[in-house]
Amino acid sequence: LNVTWMRSFEKKGRTISVNVNPGINHQGSVNDISNTVGYTVSSVFKDTTKKQSTSTLKDVKTFSANLTFTEGLDTNNLVSVLYNLNVNQNNSDRQNKVPSVLGGAYNRLDTLLSNTFSNGYLSHQIGTQYMYQNYKWNMSFGVNGQLANLTGNQVFPFNSTINRTFYSVLPNFNIRY
């Protein structure tokens, strides 16, 4: 679902627009793997078989919103101010099981290949942009500042957390002919 609302004002080049885009995704999968490796040791052929079953559940929730205000300076020059919000939340549960006896059921959890975690990413971006346009070409340049926060929490096979904040300056430049 993507919703956009735009309003033009009487003054040429003056607009305001809002864009909202939420999303949700749920995925589940089961993969059974049987891997046989053959090798020779002292002229004797040997082989090993590794069997495993992996089940994965993932939930992803996203939301983004943009607010842009544009002001026309004259017929060819415009300036704009924008705000952008992005939110991502992910949850994952992966269980890798192996048989406890050869040929048996997949009932022993392989903790080296299993994990349960969630992570999130939140960013705020504010910026300004100058645009020049005529009938043959257009050009724009601007700068945005961004504050982003990354969080993570793993609960299996061991507890681990992350919380990082990032500050960015994002210049941009574009020419189209």
Secondary structure, DSSP 8 states (H G I E B T S, - for coil): --EEEEEE-SSTT-EEEEEEEEEEEEEEEEEEEEEEEEEEETTEEEEEEEEEEEEEEEEEEEEEEEEEEEEESSSSEEEEEEEEEEEEEEEEEEEEEEESSTT--EEEE-TTS-EEEEEEEEEEEEEEEEEEE-SS-EEEEEEEEEEEEEEEEEEESS-EEEEEEEEEEEEEEEEE-
